[in-house]
Amino acid sequence: MQETKSPPYQLISVFSILILVIVTWGFFRTYLVFFPDFKGFNMAQHFHGAMLMIWMLMLIVQPLLIRSGRIKLHKAIGKSSYIIAPLVALSILMVAKMRYLMPEPQFSQADKVAGLSLPLPAMIAFAIFYSLAIINKKNTYVHLRYMIGTALLMIGPGLGRALIIYFSVPFPVSVTSTLILATIISVTLALIDAIRRKGYTAFAVITLVNLLCLLAWSFRMGEIWQTIGSWFAAIFNA
């Protein structure tokens, strides 16, 4: 489907660059500063970091390729996402399993299951946004918005760590704040689309999914998440 007006591809790339800067800022003291030895880290963490970096670089490069008319290269990289996106989701699952199985006697089983309410909903949200982006790949307007949705998921890990490390914000507060921020951004983008009388369904869906992620975290000790999280925990323990 052709647009009546070309979307501002360069702005999308700038937005992704900004998120990458935030992620780099947040992970600098907890990961990047240990380059090149990375003593104390395991392959799951390295794999996760590599996949997220590749994904963010794709989000930066792809809009610029469209803008410059290099459509064949854009499509070629897009096809590679059929492999990279599942690997991103897998890397999130691997880190979630690693964290859950880490010996931490100070935490109860309910606490450990509650801890899964952050990575697992993010993994599911990523899968939803990417799947919808691919389903709508011929509708550039909608496709781009769901890809932006995957970028919004990256705000929390980076900014959350930055708030903890540089501003001494308690972990639960930092997580809640970043989840709220991602939701506010998606609501704002949906309102902008609505005001411009363009389809706002994509950002509305992204907002709904972000809200569900926020609810999972907010009620992580509740019966619903404890049941869902315990199912994943049983798989991790198998």
GROMACS elastic network, one bead per residue, 0.5 to 0.9 nm:
[ bonds ]
;  ai    aj funct       b0    kb
    1   138     6  0.60796   500
    1   139     6  0.50381   500
    1   140     6  0.69983   500
    1   141     6  0.84504   500
    2     5     6  0.85154   500
    2     6     6  0.87461   500
    2   138     6  0.88063   500
    2   139     6  0.74490   500
    2   140     6  0.75598   500
    2   141     6  0.86246   500
    3     6     6  0.60826   500
    3     7     6  0.79649   500
    3   139     6  0.86230   500
    3   140     6  0.77121   500
    3   141     6  0.72515   500
    6     9     6  0.80409   500
    6    67     6  0.88268   500
    7    10     6  0.87731   500
    7    11     6  0.88036   500
    7    12     6  0.88641   500
    7   140     6  0.87803   500
    7   141     6  0.75458   500
    8    11     6  0.54522   500
    8    12     6  0.67682   500
    8    63     6  0.87061   500
    8    67     6  0.84384   500
    9    12     6  0.51592   500
    9    13     6  0.64619   500
    9    14     6  0.87507   500
    9    62     6  0.87773   500
    9    64     6  0.62239   500
    9    65     6  0.89484   500
    9    66     6  0.75078   500
    9    67     6  0.61758   500
   10    13     6  0.50767   500
   10    14     6  0.61842   500
   10    15     6  0.86072   500
   10    60     6  0.87612   500
   10    63     6  0.67024   500
   10    64     6  0.61574   500
   10    67     6  0.74973   500
   11    15     6  0.60682   500
   11    16     6  0.85772   500
   11    63     6  0.88565   500
   12    15     6  0.50422   500
   12    16     6  0.62870   500
   12    17     6  0.86344   500
   12    59     6  0.82068   500
   12    60     6  0.74659   500
   12    63     6  0.68431   500
   12    64     6  0.87565   500
   12   144     6  0.85832   500
   12   148     6  0.77744   500
   13    16     6  0.50477   500
   13    17     6  0.61020   500
   13    18     6  0.85919   500
   13    59     6  0.67682   500
   13    61     6  0.69637   500
   13    62     6  0.80725   500
   13    63     6  0.62638   500
   13    64     6  0.69063   500
   14    18     6  0.61551   500
   14    19     6  0.86959   500
   14    60     6  0.73490   500
   15    18     6  0.51369   500
   15    19     6  0.64362   500
   15    20     6  0.87337   500
   15    60     6  0.82923   500
   15   148     6  0.87616   500
   15   151     6  0.87652   500
   16    19     6  0.50925   500
   16    20     6  0.61664   500
   16    21     6  0.86360   500
   16    56     6  0.67924   500
   16    57     6  0.82614   500
   16    59     6  0.63098   500
   16    60     6  0.56251   500
   16   148     6  0.80742   500
   16   151     6  0.66641   500
   16   152     6  0.88650   500
   17    21     6  0.61719   500
   17    22     6  0.86541   500
   17    56     6  0.79144   500
   17    57     6  0.83059   500
   17    59     6  0.86098   500
   17    60     6  0.63964   500
   18    21     6  0.50770   500
   18    22     6  0.63381   500
   18    23     6  0.87100   500
   19    22     6  0.50000   500
   19    23     6  0.61573   500
   19    24     6  0.85522   500
   19    56     6  0.83395   500
   19   151     6  0.73388   500
   19   152     6  0.79375   500
   19   154     6  0.70102   500
   19   155     6  0.61577   500
   19   158     6  0.81924   500
   19   159     6  0.88749   500
   20    23     6  0.50020   500
   20    24     6  0.60570   500
   20    25     6  0.84634   500
   20    53     6  0.81029   500
   20    56     6  0.65872   500
   20    57     6  0.83724   500
   20   154     6  0.81249   500
   20   155     6  0.84940   500
   20   158     6  0.83952   500
   21    24     6  0.50670   500
   21    25     6  0.60482   500
   21    26     6  0.85978   500
   21   158     6  0.86442   500
   22    25     6  0.50060   500
   22    26     6  0.61618   500
   22    27     6  0.86226   500
   22   154     6  0.88869   500
   22   155     6  0.70914   500
   22   158     6  0.55478   500
   22   159     6  0.59042   500
   22   162     6  0.80564   500
   23    26     6  0.51474   500
   23    27     6  0.61161   500
   23    28     6  0.83505   500
   23   154     6  0.71238   500
   23   155     6  0.68481   500
   23   156     6  0.84455   500
   23   157     6  0.68347   500
   23   159     6  0.65220   500
   23   161     6  0.86393   500
   23   162     6  0.85213   500
   24    27     6  0.52450   500
   24    28     6  0.57206   500
   24    32     6  0.79446   500
   24   158     6  0.68087   500
   25    28     6  0.53506   500
   25    29     6  0.80173   500
   25   158     6  0.67517   500
   25   159     6  0.77288   500
   25   161     6  0.84904   500
   25   162     6  0.65422   500
   26    29     6  0.72486   500
   26    30     6  0.76243   500
   26    31     6  0.89977   500
   26   157     6  0.73920   500
   26   159     6  0.56933   500
   26   160     6  0.71322   500
   26   163     6  0.79684   500
   26   164     6  0.88757   500
   26   165     6  0.78791   500
   26   166     6  0.88939   500
   27    30     6  0.51552   500
   27    31     6  0.53807   500
   27    32     6  0.62385   500
   27    33     6  0.84220   500
   27   157     6  0.82753   500
   27   158     6  0.62298   500
   27   159     6  0.89693   500
   27   161     6  0.69043   500
   27   162     6  0.76463   500
   28    31     6  0.55850   500
   28    33     6  0.55508   500
   28    34     6  0.85977   500
   28   162     6  0.89391   500
   29    32     6  0.63761   500
   29    33     6  0.54143   500
   29    34     6  0.79563   500
   29   165     6  0.80493   500
   30    33     6  0.69746   500
   30    34     6  0.78813   500
   30   161     6  0.83355   500
   30   165     6  0.87946   500
   31    34     6  0.57444   500
   31    35     6  0.76312   500
   31    38     6  0.73496   500
   31    41     6  0.84657   500
   32    35     6  0.56010   500
   32    36     6  0.84563   500
   32    38     6  0.80603   500
   33    36     6  0.84435   500
   33    38     6  0.82973   500
   34    37     6  0.62222   500
   34    39     6  0.69829   500
   35    38     6  0.53954   500
   35    39     6  0.86523   500
   36    39     6  0.86575   500
   37    40     6  0.89217   500
   38    41     6  0.58665   500
   38    42     6  0.85564   500
   38    46     6  0.89897   500
   39    42     6  0.85048   500
   41    44     6  0.83255   500
   41    45     6  0.65101   500
   41    46     6  0.74392   500
   42    45     6  0.56105   500
   42    46     6  0.65325   500
   42    47     6  0.87702   500
   43    47     6  0.58598   500
   43    48     6  0.83414   500
   44    47     6  0.51397   500
   44    48     6  0.60434   500
   44    49     6  0.85694   500
   44    91     6  0.68012   500
   44    92     6  0.88429   500
   44    94     6  0.59488   500
   44    95     6  0.59241   500
   44    98     6  0.75568   500
   45    48     6  0.50738   500
   45    49     6  0.61079   500
   45    50     6  0.85533   500
   45    91     6  0.79905   500
   45    94     6  0.82245   500
   45    95     6  0.63723   500
   45    98     6  0.87973   500
   46    49     6  0.51482   500
   46    50     6  0.61002   500
   46    51     6  0.85950   500
   47    50     6  0.51514   500
   47    51     6  0.61327   500
   47    52     6  0.86344   500
   47    87     6  0.89460   500
   47    88     6  0.87980   500
   47    91     6  0.63357   500
   47    94     6  0.89433   500
   48    51     6  0.52602   500
   48    52     6  0.62294   500
   48    53     6  0.85771   500
   48    87     6  0.86114   500
   48    88     6  0.69280   500
   48    89     6  0.89721   500
   48    90     6  0.83250   500
   48    92     6  0.64283   500
   48    94     6  0.79098   500
   48    95     6  0.71703   500
   49    52     6  0.53157   500
   49    53     6  0.61350   500
   49    54     6  0.86497   500
   49    91     6  0.83203   500
   50    53     6  0.51263   500
   50    54     6  0.61635   500
   50    55     6  0.85783   500
   50    88     6  0.89167   500
   51    54     6  0.51467   500
   51    55     6  0.61200   500
   51    56     6  0.86459   500
   51    84     6  0.72455   500
   51    85     6  0.84352   500
   51    87     6  0.68864   500
   51    88     6  0.53484   500
   51    89     6  0.89959   500
   51    91     6  0.71871   500
   52    55     6  0.50039   500
   52    56     6  0.61259   500
   52    57     6  0.85662   500
   52    88     6  0.64435   500
   52    91     6  0.86344   500
   52   154     6  0.82889   500
   53    56     6  0.52005   500
   53    57     6  0.61836   500
   53    58     6  0.86042   500
   54    57     6  0.51582   500
   54    58     6  0.62173   500
   54    59     6  0.87492   500
   54    84     6  0.81299   500
   55    58     6  0.50700   500
   55    59     6  0.63181   500
   55    60     6  0.87628   500
   55    81     6  0.83891   500
   55    84     6  0.74772   500
   55    85     6  0.76709   500
   55    88     6  0.77106   500
   55   151     6  0.87538   500
   56    59     6  0.50285   500
   56    60     6  0.63335   500
   56    61     6  0.87144   500
   56   151     6  0.72733   500
   56   154     6  0.86400   500
   57    60     6  0.50530   500
   57    61     6  0.60735   500
   57    62     6  0.84564   500
   58    61     6  0.51289   500
   58    62     6  0.57463   500
   58    63     6  0.87645   500
   58    77     6  0.77892   500
   58    78     6  0.85134   500
   58    81     6  0.86735   500
   59    62     6  0.57342   500
   59    63     6  0.71415   500
   59   147     6  0.74787   500
   59   148     6  0.80857   500
   59   151     6  0.76064   500
   60    63     6  0.65666   500
   60    64     6  0.71584   500
   61    64     6  0.53293   500
   61    65     6  0.62668   500
   61    66     6  0.89481   500
   61    74     6  0.84917   500
   62    65     6  0.51526   500
   62    66     6  0.65221   500
   62    67     6  0.88084   500
   62    73     6  0.88049   500
   62    74     6  0.58355   500
   62    75     6  0.88441   500
   62    77     6  0.77385   500
   62    78     6  0.79134   500
   63    66     6  0.51866   500
   63    67     6  0.62661   500
   63    68     6  0.86958   500
   63    74     6  0.82613   500
   63   144     6  0.85582   500
   64    68     6  0.60981   500
   64    69     6  0.85342   500
   64    70     6  0.86067   500
   64    74     6  0.89173   500
   65    68     6  0.51588   500
   65    69     6  0.61674   500
   65    70     6  0.50835   500
   65    71     6  0.65953   500
   65    73     6  0.72935   500
   65    74     6  0.57833   500
   66    69     6  0.50982   500
   66    70     6  0.58644   500
   66    71     6  0.57471   500
   66    73     6  0.89905   500
   66    74     6  0.66212   500
   67    70     6  0.76874   500
   67    71     6  0.88264   500
   68    71     6  0.82644   500
   69    72     6  0.86273   500
   69    74     6  0.89274   500
   70    73     6  0.56897   500
   70    74     6  0.62989   500
   70    75     6  0.88678   500
   71    75     6  0.61170   500
   71    76     6  0.85617   500
   72    75     6  0.51503   500
   72    76     6  0.61749   500
   72    77     6  0.87067   500
   73    77     6  0.61857   500
   73    78     6  0.83519   500
   74    77     6  0.53225   500
   74    78     6  0.59949   500
   74    79     6  0.86990   500
   75    79     6  0.61518   500
   75    80     6  0.86929   500
   76    79     6  0.52401   500
   76    80     6  0.65859   500
   77    80     6  0.50697   500
   77    81     6  0.67248   500
   78    81     6  0.52660   500
   78    82     6  0.75268   500
   79    82     6  0.56154   500
   79    83     6  0.79104   500
   80    83     6  0.56155   500
   80    84     6  0.63020   500
   80    85     6  0.85655   500
   81    85     6  0.53243   500
   81    86     6  0.81343   500
   82    85     6  0.59482   500
   82    86     6  0.69992   500
   83    86     6  0.58251   500
   83    87     6  0.64813   500
   83    88     6  0.89470   500
   84    87     6  0.50148   500
   84    88     6  0.61718   500
   84    89     6  0.87845   500
   85    88     6  0.50115   500
   85    89     6  0.64103   500
   85    90     6  0.85843   500
   85   126     6  0.85030   500
   85   127     6  0.78322   500
   85   130     6  0.74068   500
   86    89     6  0.50770   500
   86    90     6  0.60388   500
   86    91     6  0.85381   500
   86   127     6  0.78070   500
   87    91     6  0.59734   500
   87    92     6  0.86040   500
   88    91     6  0.51052   500
   88    92     6  0.64458   500
   88    93     6  0.87976   500
   88   123     6  0.83456   500
   88   126     6  0.86211   500
   89    92     6  0.52278   500
   89    93     6  0.64027   500
   89    94     6  0.87417   500
   89   122     6  0.88271   500
   89   123     6  0.54288   500
   89   124     6  0.78593   500
   89   126     6  0.70856   500
   89   127     6  0.68994   500
   90    93     6  0.50226   500
   90    94     6  0.61244   500
   90    95     6  0.87117   500
   90   123     6  0.81705   500
   91    95     6  0.62685   500
   91    96     6  0.85507   500
   92    95     6  0.52749   500
   92    96     6  0.61474   500
   92    97     6  0.86498   500
   92   119     6  0.64707   500
   92   120     6  0.75017   500
   92   122     6  0.81487   500
   92   123     6  0.61356   500
   93    96     6  0.50077   500
   93    97     6  0.61480   500
   93    98     6  0.85477   500
   93   119     6  0.73645   500
   93   120     6  0.68583   500
   93   123     6  0.70974   500
   94    97     6  0.51428   500
   94    98     6  0.61208   500
   94    99     6  0.86549   500
   95    99     6  0.61009   500
   95   100     6  0.84915   500
   95   119     6  0.81539   500
   96    99     6  0.52471   500
   96   100     6  0.61444   500
   96   101     6  0.86645   500
   96   115     6  0.85831   500
   96   116     6  0.64989   500
   96   118     6  0.87184   500
   96   119     6  0.60242   500
   96   120     6  0.71137   500
   97   100     6  0.50744   500
   97   101     6  0.60949   500
   97   102     6  0.84936   500
   97   116     6  0.85639   500
   97   232     6  0.88233   500
   97   233     6  0.80379   500
   97   236     6  0.60113   500
   97   237     6  0.89419   500
   98   101     6  0.53495   500
   98   102     6  0.61135   500
   98   236     6  0.88824   500
   99   102     6  0.52185   500
   99   103     6  0.87296   500
   99   112     6  0.85500   500
   99   115     6  0.84255   500
   99   116     6  0.85345   500
  100   103     6  0.82487   500
  100   104     6  0.89553   500
  100   112     6  0.60461   500
  100   113     6  0.75218   500
  100   115     6  0.75690   500
  100   116     6  0.73293   500
  100   233     6  0.76067   500
  100   236     6  0.79522   500
  101   104     6  0.85066   500
  101   112     6  0.87630   500
  101   233     6  0.89087   500
  101   236     6  0.76182   500
  101   237     6  0.78083   500
  104   107     6  0.58528   500
  104   108     6  0.85802   500
  104   112     6  0.87782   500
  105   108     6  0.71957   500
  107   110     6  0.79685   500
  107   111     6  0.56704   500
  107   112     6  0.64891   500
  108   111     6  0.50667   500
  108   112     6  0.63901   500
  108   113     6  0.87123   500
  109   112     6  0.51127   500
  109   113     6  0.61920   500
  109   114     6  0.84692   500
  110   113     6  0.50983   500
  110   114     6  0.59885   500
  110   115     6  0.85920   500
  110   220     6  0.89376   500
  110   221     6  0.69316   500
  110   226     6  0.70343   500
  110   230     6  0.86029   500
  111   115     6  0.62324   500
  111   116     6  0.89958   500
  111   220     6  0.85897   500
  111   221     6  0.74728   500
  112   115     6  0.50271   500
  112   116     6  0.68886   500
  112   233     6  0.88065   500
  113   116     6  0.53650   500
  113   117     6  0.73408   500
  113   220     6  0.79794   500
  113   221     6  0.82687   500
  113   225     6  0.82511   500
  113   226     6  0.63340   500
  113   227     6  0.89436   500
  113   228     6  0.88416   500
  113   229     6  0.53392   500
  113   230     6  0.61439   500
  113   232     6  0.85706   500
  113   233     6  0.68604   500
  114   117     6  0.54816   500
  114   118     6  0.81668   500
  114   216     6  0.89522   500
  114   217     6  0.77376   500
  114   219     6  0.85600   500
  114   221     6  0.57918   500
  114   222     6  0.86980   500
  114   225     6  0.73731   500
  114   226     6  0.66885   500
  114   229     6  0.70562   500
  115   118     6  0.62983   500
  115   119     6  0.80737   500
  115   217     6  0.84078   500
  115   220     6  0.76118   500
  115   229     6  0.87419   500
  116   119     6  0.58089   500
  116   120     6  0.59054   500
  116   121     6  0.82531   500
  116   217     6  0.87718   500
  116   220     6  0.83802   500
  116   229     6  0.63075   500
  116   232     6  0.84893   500
  116   233     6  0.84974   500
  117   120     6  0.59386   500
  117   121     6  0.62749   500
  117   122     6  0.85338   500
  117   213     6  0.78706   500
  117   216     6  0.57424   500
  117   217     6  0.52838   500
  117   218     6  0.88087   500
  117   219     6  0.87599   500
  117   220     6  0.59873   500
  117   225     6  0.71950   500
  117   226     6  0.88830   500
  117   229     6  0.70398   500
  118   121     6  0.61134   500
  118   122     6  0.64897   500
  118   123     6  0.89807   500
  118   175     6  0.83970   500
  118   213     6  0.75023   500
  118   214     6  0.86805   500
  118   216     6  0.76709   500
  118   217     6  0.60805   500
  118   220     6  0.88410   500
  119   122     6  0.50734   500
  119   123     6  0.61316   500
  119   124     6  0.87512   500
  120   123     6  0.50209   500
  120   124     6  0.63003   500
  120   125     6  0.85375   500
  120   229     6  0.84962   500
  120   232     6  0.88669   500
  121   124     6  0.50318   500
  121   125     6  0.59388   500
  121   126     6  0.84657   500
  121   209     6  0.89163   500
  121   212     6  0.80284   500
  121   213     6  0.55589   500
  121   214     6  0.89972   500
  121   216     6  0.74055   500
  121   217     6  0.87455   500
  122   126     6  0.60607   500
  122   127     6  0.85929   500
  122   153     6  0.67830   500
  122   210     6  0.86850   500
  122   213     6  0.68720   500
  123   126     6  0.51470   500
  123   127     6  0.62957   500
  123   128     6  0.87156   500
  124   127     6  0.50744   500
  124   128     6  0.61971   500
  124   129     6  0.86870   500
  125   128     6  0.50559   500
  125   129     6  0.61424   500
  125   130     6  0.84986   500
  125   149     6  0.87265   500
  125   150     6  0.78998   500
  125   153     6  0.80257   500
  125   206     6  0.84964   500
  125   209     6  0.64289   500
  125   210     6  0.76438   500
  125   213     6  0.78606   500
  126   129     6  0.52414   500
  126   130     6  0.60237   500
  126   131     6  0.83817   500
  126   149     6  0.78854   500
  126   150     6  0.55915   500
  126   151     6  0.89838   500
  126   153     6  0.72968   500
  127   130     6  0.52682   500
  127   131     6  0.59265   500
  127   132     6  0.85059   500
  127   150     6  0.86442   500
  128   131     6  0.52029   500
  128   132     6  0.61391   500
  128   133     6  0.85201   500
  128   146     6  0.88348   500
  128   209     6  0.86254   500
  129   132     6  0.52365   500
  129   133     6  0.60878   500
  129   134     6  0.87176   500
  129   145     6  0.89193   500
  129   146     6  0.51980   500
  129   147     6  0.67509   500
  129   148     6  0.86923   500
  129   149     6  0.61592   500
  129   150     6  0.61021   500
  129   205     6  0.88952   500
  129   206     6  0.73881   500
  129   209     6  0.89940   500
  130   134     6  0.62500   500
  130   135     6  0.85841   500
  130   143     6  0.89424   500
  130   146     6  0.66335   500
  130   147     6  0.65332   500
  130   149     6  0.83655   500
  130   150     6  0.69169   500
  131   134     6  0.52078   500
  131   135     6  0.61267   500
  131   136     6  0.85904   500
  131   146     6  0.86797   500
  132   136     6  0.61099   500
  132   137     6  0.83911   500
  132   142     6  0.86967   500
  132   143     6  0.74663   500
  132   146     6  0.65915   500
  132   147     6  0.88516   500
  132   202     6  0.88501   500
  133   136     6  0.51696   500
  133   137     6  0.58578   500
  133   139     6  0.89499   500
  133   142     6  0.71261   500
  133   144     6  0.71171   500
  133   145     6  0.77022   500
  133   146     6  0.51090   500
  133   147     6  0.61658   500
  134   138     6  0.83575   500
  134   143     6  0.69425   500
  134   146     6  0.88778   500
  135   138     6  0.80007   500
  135   139     6  0.88907   500
  135   143     6  0.80433   500
  136   139     6  0.52277   500
  136   140     6  0.74128   500
  136   141     6  0.87437   500
  136   142     6  0.63117   500
  136   143     6  0.52561   500
  136   146     6  0.88935   500
  137   140     6  0.62368   500
  137   142     6  0.78484   500
  137   143     6  0.52619   500
  137   144     6  0.84361   500
  138   141     6  0.88668   500
  138   142     6  0.87501   500
  138   143     6  0.75096   500
  139   142     6  0.56278   500
  139   143     6  0.59011   500
  139   144     6  0.85529   500
  140   144     6  0.59337   500
  140   145     6  0.85652   500
  141   144     6  0.56960   500
  141   145     6  0.67415   500
  141   199     6  0.85604   500
  142   145     6  0.52492   500
  142   146     6  0.65494   500
  142   147     6  0.88035   500
  142   199     6  0.81309   500
  142   200     6  0.88771   500
  142   201     6  0.84928   500
  142   202     6  0.62384   500
  142   203     6  0.89216   500
  143   146     6  0.54982   500
  143   147     6  0.64038   500
  143   148     6  0.87782   500
  143   202     6  0.86222   500
  144   147     6  0.50652   500
  144   148     6  0.61971   500
  144   149     6  0.86487   500
  145   149     6  0.62843   500
  145   150     6  0.89573   500
  145   202     6  0.62826   500
  145   203     6  0.67055   500
  145   206     6  0.86992   500
  146   150     6  0.66469   500
  146   151     6  0.88837   500
  146   202     6  0.64919   500
  146   203     6  0.75366   500
  146   205     6  0.89476   500
  146   206     6  0.73363   500
  147   150     6  0.51939   500
  147   151     6  0.66438   500
  147   152     6  0.89257   500
  148   152     6  0.63357   500
  148   153     6  0.89549   500
  149   152     6  0.51393   500
  149   153     6  0.67596   500
  149   186     6  0.78469   500
  149   202     6  0.88582   500
  149   203     6  0.77519   500
  149   206     6  0.60982   500
  149   207     6  0.88457   500
  150   153     6  0.54045   500
  150   154     6  0.72297   500
  151   154     6  0.54058   500
  151   155     6  0.73251   500
  152   155     6  0.55495   500
  152   156     6  0.79969   500
  152   182     6  0.59115   500
  152   183     6  0.86760   500
  152   185     6  0.82394   500
  152   186     6  0.81397   500
  153   156     6  0.64041   500
  153   157     6  0.80843   500
  153   179     6  0.85691   500
  153   182     6  0.73054   500
  153   210     6  0.84548   500
  154   157     6  0.59645   500
  154   158     6  0.68000   500
  154   159     6  0.86545   500
  155   158     6  0.56310   500
  155   159     6  0.57589   500
  155   160     6  0.77325   500
  155   178     6  0.69113   500
  155   179     6  0.83790   500
  155   181     6  0.85608   500
  155   182     6  0.70643   500
  156   159     6  0.53995   500
  156   160     6  0.52279   500
  156   161     6  0.80311   500
  156   174     6  0.84331   500
  156   175     6  0.67315   500
  156   176     6  0.89802   500
  156   177     6  0.85091   500
  156   179     6  0.63653   500
  156   181     6  0.85681   500
  156   182     6  0.77016   500
  157   160     6  0.54043   500
  157   161     6  0.62661   500
  157   162     6  0.87408   500
  157   175     6  0.82971   500
  157   178     6  0.84094   500
  158   161     6  0.54706   500
  158   162     6  0.63291   500
  158   163     6  0.88193   500
  159   163     6  0.61261   500
  159   164     6  0.86403   500
  159   174     6  0.81036   500
  159   175     6  0.88741   500
  159   178     6  0.68713   500
  160   163     6  0.52485   500
  160   164     6  0.64259   500
  160   165     6  0.87487   500
  160   169     6  0.87227   500
  160   171     6  0.77338   500
  160   173     6  0.88421   500
  160   174     6  0.50831   500
  160   175     6  0.57468   500
  160   176     6  0.88256   500
  160   177     6  0.79198   500
  160   178     6  0.61927   500
  161   164     6  0.51021   500
  161   165     6  0.60112   500
  161   166     6  0.82962   500
  161   171     6  0.82749   500
  161   174     6  0.76926   500
  161   175     6  0.87351   500
  162   165     6  0.51786   500
  162   166     6  0.56050   500
  162   167     6  0.73014   500
  162   168     6  0.88418   500
  162   169     6  0.89147   500
  162   174     6  0.88535   500
  163   166     6  0.56658   500
  163   167     6  0.50564   500
  163   168     6  0.64009   500
  163   169     6  0.54868   500
  163   170     6  0.82906   500
  163   171     6  0.85282   500
  163   174     6  0.61855   500
  164   167     6  0.57026   500
  164   170     6  0.62101   500
  164   171     6  0.63599   500
  164   174     6  0.67177   500
  165   168     6  0.57257   500
  165   169     6  0.76910   500
  166   169     6  0.82030   500
  168   171     6  0.87175   500
  169   172     6  0.84862   500
  169   173     6  0.65906   500
  169   174     6  0.59941   500
  170   173     6  0.53674   500
  170   174     6  0.61544   500
  170   175     6  0.87332   500
  171   174     6  0.51601   500
  171   175     6  0.62316   500
  171   176     6  0.86390   500
  172   175     6  0.52557   500
  172   176     6  0.61613   500
  172   177     6  0.85185   500
  173   176     6  0.51619   500
  173   177     6  0.59536   500
  173   178     6  0.85987   500
  174   177     6  0.50967   500
  174   178     6  0.62024   500
  174   179     6  0.86136   500
  175   178     6  0.53510   500
  175   179     6  0.62047   500
  175   180     6  0.85926   500
  175   217     6  0.84202   500
  176   179     6  0.52215   500
  176   180     6  0.61429   500
  176   181     6  0.85771   500
  176   214     6  0.71353   500
  176   217     6  0.76408   500
  176   218     6  0.75312   500
  177   180     6  0.51560   500
  177   181     6  0.61200   500
  177   182     6  0.87504   500
  178   182     6  0.61949   500
  178   183     6  0.85739   500
  179   182     6  0.52539   500
  179   183     6  0.63254   500
  179   184     6  0.86838   500
  179   210     6  0.72596   500
  179   211     6  0.81514   500
  179   213     6  0.76056   500
  179   214     6  0.58637   500
  179   217     6  0.89395   500
  180   183     6  0.50613   500
  180   184     6  0.60920   500
  180   185     6  0.86324   500
  180   210     6  0.83375   500
  180   211     6  0.81180   500
  180   214     6  0.71217   500
  181   184     6  0.50094   500
  181   185     6  0.61796   500
  181   186     6  0.86727   500
  182   185     6  0.51819   500
  182   186     6  0.63394   500
  182   187     6  0.86861   500
  182   207     6  0.83987   500
  182   210     6  0.71496   500
  183   186     6  0.51722   500
  183   187     6  0.61263   500
  183   188     6  0.85347   500
  183   206     6  0.82095   500
  183   207     6  0.56438   500
  183   208     6  0.83666   500
  183   209     6  0.88580   500
  183   210     6  0.56134   500
  183   211     6  0.65342   500
  183   214     6  0.84727   500
  184   187     6  0.50581   500
  184   188     6  0.60515   500
  184   189     6  0.86039   500
  184   207     6  0.80900   500
  185   188     6  0.50549   500
  185   189     6  0.61955   500
  185   190     6  0.85847   500
  185   207     6  0.85604   500
  186   189     6  0.51096   500
  186   190     6  0.61225   500
  186   191     6  0.86111   500
  186   203     6  0.58048   500
  186   204     6  0.74689   500
  186   206     6  0.65661   500
  186   207     6  0.53933   500
  186   210     6  0.82884   500
  187   190     6  0.50389   500
  187   191     6  0.61778   500
  187   192     6  0.86405   500
  187   203     6  0.70040   500
  187   204     6  0.70484   500
  187   206     6  0.85651   500
  187   207     6  0.60057   500
  188   191     6  0.50901   500
  188   192     6  0.62089   500
  188   193     6  0.87083   500
  188   203     6  0.88474   500
  189   192     6  0.50214   500
  189   193     6  0.62787   500
  189   194     6  0.85889   500
  189   200     6  0.81659   500
  189   203     6  0.65900   500
  189   204     6  0.88850   500
  190   193     6  0.51606   500
  190   194     6  0.61542   500
  190   195     6  0.86479   500
  190   199     6  0.85526   500
  190   200     6  0.51298   500
  190   201     6  0.75941   500
  190   202     6  0.78235   500
  190   204     6  0.59722   500
  190   207     6  0.82470   500
  191   195     6  0.60251   500
  191   196     6  0.84646   500
  191   200     6  0.73933   500
  191   203     6  0.87208   500
  191   204     6  0.89684   500
  192   195     6  0.51319   500
  192   196     6  0.61499   500
  192   197     6  0.85007   500
  192   198     6  0.86280   500
  192   200     6  0.82083   500
  193   196     6  0.50942   500
  193   197     6  0.61286   500
  193   198     6  0.51057   500
  193   199     6  0.62846   500
  193   200     6  0.51991   500
  193   201     6  0.89892   500
  193   203     6  0.84471   500
  194   198     6  0.57617   500
  194   199     6  0.67564   500
  194   200     6  0.56205   500
  195   198     6  0.75632   500
  196   199     6  0.87723   500
  197   200     6  0.82089   500
  199   202     6  0.74680   500
  199   203     6  0.88468   500
  200   203     6  0.56570   500
  200   204     6  0.61636   500
  200   205     6  0.87851   500
  201   205     6  0.61442   500
  201   206     6  0.85934   500
  202   205     6  0.51942   500
  202   206     6  0.62574   500
  202   207     6  0.86134   500
  203   207     6  0.59586   500
  203   208     6  0.85005   500
  204   207     6  0.50181   500
  204   208     6  0.62278   500
  204   209     6  0.87224   500
  205   208     6  0.50537   500
  205   209     6  0.62570   500
  205   210     6  0.85482   500
  206   209     6  0.52038   500
  206   210     6  0.60855   500
  206   211     6  0.85451   500
  207   210     6  0.50193   500
  207   211     6  0.60822   500
  207   212     6  0.86418   500
  208   211     6  0.50601   500
  208   212     6  0.63149   500
  208   213     6  0.87676   500
  209   212     6  0.50309   500
  209   213     6  0.63329   500
  209   214     6  0.86711   500
  210   213     6  0.50550   500
  210   214     6  0.62426   500
  210   215     6  0.86470   500
  211   215     6  0.61037   500
  211   216     6  0.85588   500
  212   216     6  0.60783   500
  212   217     6  0.86064   500
  213   216     6  0.51150   500
  213   217     6  0.63577   500
  213   218     6  0.85984   500
  214   217     6  0.52285   500
  214   218     6  0.60043   500
  214   219     6  0.85557   500
  215   219     6  0.59221   500
  215   220     6  0.80211   500
  216   219     6  0.54327   500
  216   220     6  0.56069   500
  216   222     6  0.88944   500
  216   224     6  0.86090   500
  216   225     6  0.63929   500
  217   221     6  0.85720   500
  217   225     6  0.85607   500
  218   221     6  0.81932   500
  218   222     6  0.88609   500
  219   222     6  0.51205   500
  219   223     6  0.84081   500
  219   224     6  0.81739   500
  219   225     6  0.69983   500
  220   223     6  0.82359   500
  220   224     6  0.81711   500
  220   225     6  0.55057   500
  220   226     6  0.67210   500
  220   229     6  0.87522   500
  221   224     6  0.84385   500
  221   225     6  0.68474   500
  221   226     6  0.62277   500
  222   225     6  0.58287   500
  222   226     6  0.60441   500
  222   227     6  0.85956   500
  223   226     6  0.50719   500
  223   227     6  0.60144   500
  223   228     6  0.86308   500
  224   227     6  0.53167   500
  224   228     6  0.63784   500
  224   229     6  0.85586   500
  225   229     6  0.56566   500
  225   230     6  0.80886   500
  226   229     6  0.50857   500
  226   230     6  0.57644   500
  226   231     6  0.85320   500
  227   230     6  0.51978   500
  227   231     6  0.64720   500
  228   231     6  0.53294   500
  228   232     6  0.68467   500
  228   233     6  0.88237   500
  229   232     6  0.52401   500
  229   233     6  0.60947   500
  229   234     6  0.86654   500
  230   234     6  0.60576   500
  230   235     6  0.86384   500
  231   234     6  0.52364   500
  231   235     6  0.66268   500
  231   236     6  0.88866   500
  232   235     6  0.50886   500
  232   236     6  0.62771   500
  232   237     6  0.86663   500
  233   237     6  0.61118   500
  233   238     6  0.85855   500
  234   237     6  0.50619   500
  234   238     6  0.61624   500
  235   238     6  0.51423   500
